[in-house]
Amino acid sequence: MTTVLLNIGGSIFQTTFETLEKIPSTKLSFLKQDFSVKSSPASFYFDRNPDVFNYILDLYRTGELHFPSNICGATIRNELEFWEIDKCYLSECCLKAFYKHESDMSILKEIKNLEKYKVLDVPIEECRKGCWRNCIWKTVQYPASSRRASLFNIFYLLVVVLSTSLLFLNTLPDLRRPKSDHFNETSAVEKEHIYTKTTAAPPVFYVDLFCGIFFTLEYITRIVVTPIKWRKFFCTSLNIVDGVAILSFWVLCSLIIHQPDFIDDKAFSYVIMILYSARLLQLCRFYRFLNRFKSFDVINLAVRASICQFGILIAVFILSNLFFGYLIYYVEFEDKNSFNNAFIGVWWAVVTMTTVGYGDVVPTCYLGRVVGMVCALTGILILAMPVAIVTSNFTIYYNKLKEYTNHKHKKERKNETRFNLKKAKENGSVSPVSVLTVETIVSHTHHQNGSKS
């Protein structure tokens, strides 16, 4: 048996070629082929961490690869790659630490790419400093950049809330006025004719017009001062939605002011309803403010990470609905007044499993009520699972985001301090600091002794 001395970062490990050949196709198993001098002991040097190599060598001795929990998964991966050891040799009890590193790196990668998902944002680095366009862009896009930007975005949010409220106020008959003198009571107008025979009260109309003008000017301003290309700007989903909402508003105003003669009342009513529905897209403007909060970003990441689980739960939910819907149809087969077909049974199962309970269709026999009870309990169990999954993912992403943000801020502060010191030295405003050494102390002592004598 040929003795082998392995010098790992200055620490000597003694073993034999027979031991190293127990795990084939690895870097250590090939050492015998590289050893040409027939002398013992053979000596090899590797510039690696000797503390970690202890566990690598134990694999050749015992056939099991174990690592302590305090070793980072990245270190384990790097060592396995260097020694050309397949990860299948890793013991099951150590898999958690190994794969936890991969999971953490995947989460950190998503967090680092978080800015790419903020479709309304443009990095500040792309904005030209000292330019009036950059100043306006920061005002409309970055509330935390200045006090002026904060006040503007607060005012913008108030206008969004006001405009959204007017959408609902326009549906109240008491706030609408008849278009002609033949209709004095707006409450007596049928619902399908509310947009053809009545119009919004003047105060409501003018306030809504002010909101529309404000959003239009703000949208045009962002087009003018945006630091990115217009093609990329208009291809952004939220900018498209904002443009559609503004366009529908002006088309709606023109039709309300002057109704075309070639459109009858029924068609005109449908056109107005479509345009009012399109104006609901302005609710997406709230996303502009929610996008500023880290918690909202974490929710997006948590939901995105739970899509696979959601798909499985939705499939289980649909299958359960089909099962209980078809079952209740035959259980209540003798009742002629309810559950006329299986589709009504499926509707009843959906309402019961979601614990809504409209009460439009209910089982009447005792067996049907038992089926309803089991259906409701099944729905509670199925719907409770997504909440637990999203909550768990949210906690993981939030903690990682918090750690990454704190580390990033400390790093930025350190770099900023270094930059300020370097700039101060270049300007000559920082004087060199004298360093106290042994020679300085000795010379100072001799000087004091000489002065006393």
C-alpha positions in Angstrom: 0.0 0.0 0.0 1.5 3.2 -1.2 1.3 6.1 1.3 0.1 9.4 0.0 0.7 12.8 1.6 -1.8 15.5 0.7 -0.8 19.0 1.5 -4.0 20.9 1.6 -3.4 24.6 2.2 -0.5 23.8 4.5 -2.1 21.0 6.4 -0.8 17.4 5.8 -3.3 14.6 5.3 -2.0 11.0 5.1 -3.8 8.3 3.2 -3.2 5.6 0.5 -3.9 5.2 -3.2 -6.2 2.3 -2.4 -8.4 4.5 -0.3 -8.5 7.2 -3.0 -9.5 4.7 -5.6 -12.7 3.8 -3.7 -14.5 6.7 -5.4 -13.7 6.4 -9.1 -13.7 9.2 -11.7 -12.7 11.9 -9.2 -9.6 14.1 -9.0 -8.1 12.2 -6.1 -8.7 8.8 -7.8 -6.6 10.0 -10.8 -3.6 10.9 -8.6 -2.1 7.4 -9.0 -2.0 7.8 -12.8 -0.2 11.2 -12.4 2.3 9.7 -10.0 5.3 8.5 -12.0 8.1 8.5 -9.4 8.2 5.1 -7.6 8.9 6.5 -4.2 6.9 6.4 -1.0 5.3 8.4 0.4 3.9 10.4 -2.6 3.3 14.0 -2.0 0.7 16.4 -3.6 -0.1 20.0 -2.9 -3.6 21.6 -3.4 -4.3 25.2 -2.4 -7.7 24.5 -0.9 -9.4 24.9 2.5 -8.1 22.1 4.8 -11.1 22.3 7.2 -13.5 21.4 4.4 -11.1 18.7 3.0 -11.5 16.7 6.2 -15.1 15.8 5.1 -14.0 15.2 1.5 -11.4 12.6 2.6 -14.0 11.0 4.9 -16.0 10.1 1.8 -13.1 7.9 0.5 -12.7 6.4 3.9 -16.3 5.7 4.9 -18.2 6.0 1.6 -20.5 8.7 3.1 -20.2 12.5 2.5 -21.3 14.6 5.4 -20.9 18.4 6.0 -21.7 20.4 9.1 -24.7 22.7 9.0 -22.5 25.8 9.5 -20.8 25.4 6.1 -22.4 27.5 3.3 -24.0 25.6 0.4 -21.8 27.6 -2.0 -18.6 26.2 -0.3 -19.9 22.7 -0.6 -20.7 23.1 -4.3 -17.3 24.7 -5.1 -15.4 21.9 -3.3 -17.4 19.2 -5.0 -16.8 20.8 -8.4 -13.0 21.1 -7.7 -12.6 17.5 -6.5 -14.8 16.3 -9.4 -17.2 14.6 -7.0 -20.8 14.1 -8.1 -23.4 15.6 -5.7 -25.2 12.2 -5.6 -22.6 11.1 -3.0 -24.0 13.8 -0.6 -25.9 12.2 2.3 -29.6 12.9 2.6 -29.2 14.6 5.9 -27.0 17.3 4.3 -29.2 17.9 1.3 -31.1 20.8 3.0 -28.0 22.9 3.4 -26.8 22.2 -0.1 -30.1 22.9 -1.9 -30.9 25.8 0.4 -28.1 27.7 -1.2 -29.6 27.2 -4.7 -33.0 28.3 -3.4 -31.5 31.4 -1.7 -29.6 32.4 -4.8 -32.7 32.0 -7.0 -34.7 34.2 -4.6 -31.8 36.8 -4.5 -31.7 36.8 -8.3 -35.4 37.6 -8.5 -35.0 40.3 -6.0 -32.1 41.9 -7.9 -34.2 41.8 -11.1 -37.1 43.3 -9.2 -36.6 46.7 -10.9 -37.1 45.1 -14.3 -40.7 44.2 -13.3 -41.4 47.8 -12.3 -42.6 48.7 -15.7 -43.4 52.3 -14.8 -39.8 52.9 -13.5 -36.7 53.9 -15.4 -33.4 53.7 -13.5 -32.2 57.0 -12.3 -28.8 56.3 -13.9 -30.4 56.7 -17.3 -31.6 60.2 -16.5 -29.3 63.0 -17.5 -28.2 65.0 -14.5 -28.8 68.8 -14.5 -31.4 68.5 -17.3 -34.8 70.0 -17.1 -36.3 66.8 -18.5 -34.6 64.8 -15.8 -36.0 67.2 -13.1 -39.6 66.8 -14.4 -39.1 63.1 -14.9 -38.1 62.6 -11.2 -41.0 64.8 -10.1 -43.6 62.6 -11.9 -41.9 59.2 -11.3 -40.0 59.3 -8.1 -42.0 60.6 -5.1 -39.0 60.3 -2.7 -36.6 62.3 -4.9 -37.7 65.7 -3.6 -40.4 67.5 -1.6 -41.8 68.8 -4.9 -42.1 65.3 -6.3 -43.8 64.1 -3.1 -46.4 66.8 -3.1 -47.1 66.2 -6.8 -47.6 62.5 -6.4 -49.9 63.1 -3.4 -52.0 65.5 -5.5 -52.0 62.9 -8.3 -53.3 60.2 -5.9 -56.1 62.5 -4.8 -57.1 63.1 -8.4 -57.1 59.4 -9.1 -59.4 58.8 -6.0 -61.7 61.7 -7.1 -61.9 60.4 -10.7 -62.7 56.9 -9.5 -65.4 58.2 -7.2 -67.0 60.1 -10.0 -67.3 56.8 -12.0 -69.6 55.5 -9.3 -71.4 58.7 -8.7 -72.4 58.9 -12.4 -74.5 55.8 -11.8 -76.7 57.5 -9.2 -80.0 58.6 -10.7 -80.3 61.5 -8.2 -77.1 63.0 -9.6 -78.2 62.9 -13.2 -80.3 65.5 -15.0 -82.8 64.9 -17.9 -81.6 65.9 -21.3 -85.1 67.3 -22.2 -88.0 68.9 -20.3 -90.2 65.8 -21.0 -88.5 63.9 -18.2 -88.6 65.7 -14.9 -87.9 62.7 -12.7 -84.6 61.0 -13.4 -85.5 58.2 -10.9 -88.4 57.2 -13.2 -86.1 56.6 -16.2 -85.5 52.9 -16.9 -81.9 51.6 -16.3 -81.2 50.9 -19.9 -82.1 54.5 -20.9 -80.2 56.2 -18.2 -77.4 57.3 -20.6 -79.7 58.2 -23.5 -82.3 60.3 -21.7 -80.2 61.7 -18.8 -76.8 63.3 -18.4 -74.5 63.9 -15.5 -75.1 67.0 -13.3 -72.9 70.0 -14.3 -70.8 70.0 -11.2 -70.0 66.3 -11.6 -69.3 66.7 -15.3 -66.9 69.6 -14.9 -65.0 68.0 -12.0 -64.7 64.9 -14.2 -63.5 67.0 -17.1 -60.9 68.6 -14.9 -59.6 65.1 -13.9 -59.5 64.1 -17.5 -57.5 67.2 -18.5 -55.1 66.6 -15.6 -54.4 63.0 -16.6 -54.0 63.9 -20.3 -51.4 66.6 -19.5 -49.6 64.4 -17.1 -49.4 61.6 -19.7 -48.2 64.0 -22.4 -45.6 65.3 -20.0 -44.2 61.9 -19.3 -44.0 61.2 -23.1 -42.0 64.4 -23.6 -39.5 64.0 -20.7 -39.1 60.2 -20.7 -35.4 59.2 -20.9 -36.2 56.0 -22.8 -37.2 55.6 -26.4 -40.9 56.3 -27.3 -41.3 52.9 -28.8 -40.3 51.2 -25.5 -42.5 53.7 -23.6 -45.6 53.0 -25.6 -45.0 49.2 -25.4 -45.2 49.3 -21.6 -48.4 47.6 -20.5 -49.4 50.2 -17.9 -48.7 53.1 -20.3 -51.0 51.4 -22.9 -53.7 51.0 -20.3 -53.3 54.7 -19.3 -53.6 55.7 -22.9 -56.7 53.7 -23.5 -58.3 55.1 -20.4 -57.6 58.7 -21.5 -58.8 58.0 -25.1 -62.0 56.5 -23.9 -62.6 59.5 -21.6 -62.4 62.0 -24.5 -64.5 59.9 -26.8 -67.1 59.6 -24.1 -67.1 63.3 -23.5 -67.6 64.1 -27.2 -70.5 61.6 -27.4 -72.1 63.0 -24.3 -71.9 66.6 -25.5 -73.1 65.8 -29.0 -75.0 62.5 -29.7 -74.7 61.5 -33.4 -78.0 61.3 -35.2 -77.1 58.1 -37.1 -77.0 56.1 -33.8 -80.2 55.0 -32.2 -80.8 55.2 -28.5 -80.2 51.5 -27.8 -76.9 51.4 -29.7 -75.8 54.7 -28.2 -76.5 53.3 -24.7 -74.3 50.2 -25.4 -71.5 52.5 -26.7 -71.6 54.6 -23.6 -71.5 51.5 -21.4 -68.5 50.2 -23.2 -66.7 53.5 -22.9 -67.5 53.7 -19.2 -66.3 50.1 -18.7 -63.0 51.1 -20.5 -62.6 53.9 -18.1 -62.3 51.4 -15.3 -58.8 50.8 -16.6 -57.8 54.0 -14.7 -57.8 51.9 -11.5 -54.4 50.6 -12.7 -53.1 54.0 -11.9 -53.1 52.9 -8.2 -50.5 50.4 -9.2 -48.1 53.3 -9.7 -48.2 54.0 -5.9 -48.4 50.4 -4.8 -45.3 49.7 -6.9 -43.3 52.0 -4.5 -43.8 49.7 -1.5 -41.4 46.8 -1.0 -44.2 44.7 0.5 -46.2 44.9 -2.7 -43.1 43.7 -4.6 -42.8 40.8 -2.2 -46.4 39.8 -2.7 -45.9 39.7 -6.5 -42.8 37.5 -6.1 -44.7 35.2 -3.6 -47.7 34.8 -5.9 -45.4 34.2 -8.8 -43.5 31.5 -6.8 -46.9 29.8 -5.9 -48.3 29.5 -9.4 -47.6 25.8 -9.6 -49.3 25.1 -6.3 -52.2 27.3 -7.4 -52.6 25.3 -10.6 -52.8 22.0 -8.6 -55.3 23.5 -6.2 -57.5 24.9 -9.0 -57.5 21.5 -10.6 -58.5 19.8 -7.3 -61.2 22.5 -6.8 -62.7 22.0 -10.3 -62.7 18.2 -9.9 -64.4 18.5 -6.5 -67.0 20.9 -8.0 -67.8 18.4 -10.7 -68.1 15.6 -8.2 -70.4 17.3 -5.8 -72.4 19.0 -8.6 -73.1 15.7 -10.3 -73.7 13.9 -7.0 -76.3 16.5 -5.7 -78.2 16.2 -9.0 -79.0 12.6 -8.4 -79.4 12.9 -4.6 -82.1 15.6 -5.2 -83.5 13.8 -8.3 -87.0 13.5 -6.8 -87.3 17.2 -6.2 -88.7 18.7 -9.4 -88.3 22.3 -8.2 -84.5 22.4 -7.9 -81.4 21.0 -9.6 -83.1 20.5 -12.9 -79.7 19.6 -14.5 -76.1 18.8 -13.5 -74.9 22.3 -14.5 -77.1 23.8 -11.8 -75.5 21.3 -9.4 -72.1 22.5 -10.4 -73.1 26.1 -9.8 -74.4 25.1 -6.3 -71.1 23.3 -5.6 -69.1 26.4 -6.5 -71.2 28.7 -4.3 -71.1 26.2 -1.4 -67.4 25.4 -1.5 -66.5 29.1 -1.6 -68.8 29.6 1.4 -70.8 32.3 -0.4 -74.2 30.6 -0.1 -76.5 32.6 -2.3 -79.4 30.4 -1.3 -81.0 30.4 -4.8 -80.7 26.6 -5.0 -80.6 24.4 -1.8 -80.9 20.7 -1.1 -84.2 19.7 0.6 -83.7 16.0 1.6 -81.6 14.9 4.5 -79.1 13.1 2.3 -78.7 16.2 0.1 -78.0 18.3 3.2 -75.3 15.8 4.2 -73.7 16.2 0.8 -73.9 19.9 1.2 -72.2 19.8 4.6 -69.3 17.6 3.2 -69.1 19.9 0.2 -68.7 23.0 2.4 -66.0 21.4 4.6 -64.1 20.3 1.5 -64.2 23.8 0.1 -62.9 25.3 3.4 -60.0 22.8 3.4 -59.1 23.4 -0.3 -59.3 27.2 -0.1 -57.3 27.4 3.1 -54.2 25.9 1.4 -53.4 28.7 -1.0 -53.4 31.2 1.9 -50.8 29.1 3.8 -48.6 28.7 0.7 -48.6 32.4 -0.2 -48.0 33.3 3.4 -45.0 31.0 3.7 -43.5 32.3 0.4 -44.2 35.9 1.4 -42.2 35.4 4.7 -39.3 33.9 2.8 -39.1 36.6 0.2 -39.7 39.4 2.7 -36.8 38.2 4.9 -34.5 37.8 1.9 -35.4 41.3 0.6 -34.8 42.8 4.0 -31.4 41.2 4.3 -30.4 42.2 0.8 -31.7 45.8 1.2 -29.8 46.3 4.5 -26.6 44.8 3.0 -27.0 47.0 -0.1 -27.5 50.2 1.9 -24.4 49.5 4.1 -22.4 48.8 1.0 -23.6 52.0 -0.7 -22.8 54.1 2.5 -19.3 52.6 2.6 -18.7 53.4 -1.1 -20.1 56.9 -0.6 -17.7 57.5 2.4 -14.8 56.3 0.4 -15.7 58.5 -2.6 -16.1 61.5 -0.3 -12.7 60.9 1.3 -11.1 60.5 -2.1 -12.7 63.6 -3.4 -11.6 65.6 -0.3 -8.0 64.4 -0.7 -8.0 65.5 -4.3 -9.3 68.9 -3.3 -6.7 69.1 -0.5 -9.3 69.6 2.2 -8.2 66.6 4.2 -4.7 66.7 5.9 -2.7 63.5 6.2 -3.1 61.8 9.5 0.1 61.1 11.4 0.6 57.4 12.4 2.0 56.6 15.8 4.8 54.1 15.5 7.5 52.6 17.8 10.2 54.8 16.2 8.1 57.9 16.9 7.7 57.0 20.5 11.4 56.2 21.0 12.5 59.5 19.3 10.0 61.4 21.4 11.3 59.8 24.6 15.0 60.6 23.7 13.9 64.2 23.0 12.3 64.5 26.4 15.3 63.0 28.1 17.7 65.4 26.3 15.6 68.4 27.2 15.6 67.4 30.9 19.4 67.0 31.0 
